[in-house]
């Protein structure tokens, strides 16, 4: 059996892409799509996790990111490209996992504690923020 290995990655549509996106991910994505089954996601629900008060730019940012990906060579003939909120199964598995994930696990998550300190100017007392690791699963 000579099946290609799978790769999944995504970007949050929180604004315009910059050189860091290009150097850190997109150059590699373009190379990897030739040898792997690649799934590249625009993870719009992830963007709303900490910016829930104003989601007005998320849709436009999704379009901009998609255009940028295509412009640098991410090829929909070689890779699966999707917008997270358009895949209903993502919401379904998130709901199922959230029902069995102990609250203590989420509260002890090091990245949760770190983000609480880094984003002190935002009200992050929501399940969306605490349950972010479940959404990533």
C-alpha positions in Angstrom: 0.0 0.0 0.0 1.6 3.3 -1.2 -0.9 5.8 0.2 0.3 9.3 0.9 0.5 10.5 4.5 -1.9 13.3 5.5 -1.0 16.7 6.7 -3.5 19.2 8.3 -2.9 22.8 9.2 -4.9 26.0 9.4 -4.8 29.7 9.8 -7.0 32.0 11.8 -8.5 34.8 9.6 -7.7 37.6 12.1 -6.3 40.0 9.5 -4.1 40.3 6.5 -1.3 37.8 6.0 2.3 39.0 6.4 5.8 37.7 5.7 5.7 35.5 8.8 2.9 33.5 7.3 4.8 33.2 4.0 8.1 32.2 5.6 6.7 30.2 8.4 4.0 28.2 6.6 2.9 28.9 3.1 6.3 28.2 1.4 6.2 24.8 3.1 2.6 24.2 2.2 3.3 24.7 -1.5 6.2 22.2 -1.3 4.3 19.6 0.8 1.2 19.5 -1.4 3.2 17.6 -4.0 4.0 14.7 -1.8 1.3 14.5 0.8 -2.5 14.6 1.1 -2.8 18.1 2.5 -5.8 19.7 4.2 -5.5 23.4 4.7 -8.2 25.1 6.7 -9.2 28.7 7.3 -10.2 28.2 10.9 -12.8 31.0 11.3 -14.2 29.6 14.6 -10.8 29.8 16.1 -10.6 33.5 15.1 -13.8 34.2 16.9 -12.6 32.6 20.1 -10.9 35.7 21.4 -12.5 38.3 19.1 -16.1 37.4 19.7 -17.2 41.0 20.3 -16.7 42.0 16.7 -16.8 39.2 14.1 -17.7 41.6 11.3 -14.3 41.2 9.5 -14.0 37.4 9.7 -15.9 36.6 6.4 -13.9 39.2 4.4 -10.6 38.0 6.0 -11.5 34.4 5.0 -11.7 35.5 1.3 -8.5 37.5 1.6 -6.6 34.6 3.1 -7.9 32.2 0.4 -6.8 34.6 -2.3 -3.4 34.9 -0.7 -3.0 31.2 -0.5 -3.9 30.7 -4.2 -1.5 33.6 -5.2 1.5 31.9 -3.5 0.8 28.5 -5.1 -1.5 26.5 -2.8 -3.2 24.5 -5.4 -6.8 23.2 -4.9 -6.1 20.4 -7.4 -3.4 19.1 -5.1 -4.7 20.1 -1.6 -8.1 20.2 0.1 -8.9 23.7 1.1 -11.8 24.5 3.4 -13.4 27.0 5.8 -13.9 25.5 9.2 -17.5 26.8 9.7 -18.6 25.2 6.4 -17.8 21.7 7.7 -20.7 20.8 10.0 -18.9 17.7 11.3 -16.3 19.9 13.0 -19.1 21.4 15.2 -20.5 18.0 15.9 -17.2 16.5 17.0 -16.5 19.6 19.1 -19.8 19.2 20.9 -19.3 15.5 21.5 -15.7 16.1 22.9 -16.8 19.0 25.0 -19.4 16.8 26.8 -16.7 14.4 28.0 -13.7 16.7 28.6 -13.2 17.4 32.3 -13.2 21.1 33.2 -10.1 20.6 35.3 -8.1 19.5 32.2 -9.0 22.7 30.4 -8.3 24.9 33.4 -4.8 23.3 33.9 -3.9 23.8 30.2 -0.6 25.8 30.1 -1.6 27.7 27.0 -4.9 28.8 28.7 -3.1 30.2 31.6 -0.6 32.0 29.4 -3.2 33.5 27.1 -5.2 34.8 30.2 -2.1 36.8 31.1 -1.3 37.9 27.5 -4.9 39.0 26.7 -5.8 40.8 30.0 -7.5 43.6 28.0 -10.3 41.2 26.8 -13.0 39.5 28.7 -12.2 35.9 28.2 -14.6 34.4 30.7 -16.3 32.3 28.1 -16.5 28.6 27.3 -15.2 29.4 23.8 -11.9 30.5 25.3 -11.6 27.8 28.0 -12.7 25.2 25.5 -10.4 26.2 22.8 -8.2 23.1 23.1 -11.4 21.0 22.5 -12.1 23.0 19.4 -8.6 22.3 18.2 -9.0 18.6 18.7 
